[in-house]
Amino acid sequence: RNFFLNRIYKAKIEEAEDNLIKDTSRLLGAVKQYFQLESFIPEYAEKPFFPAKGL
């Protein structure tokens, strides 16, 4: 029984780690896009929460 629970627990941890890696790479992608937008469109630099507003 313990062996079975440990396997489930381990699988859940691996799943959580995978999700964290995916979320982190998504976040980094968004940050990268934001800085690319900001460098091309300097007038949006003062509006950090709406970098693509009005495009």
C-alpha angles and dihedrals in degrees: 000000000000091000090054093048091048090053092051090047092050092049090051091050091050090049091050091049091050091050091048091051091048092047092047093051090047090051092048089049091053092048090049092050090048093054091046090052092046093052092050096042108038095175089068092055091091090055102061095169094053106038094154098040113142096012 
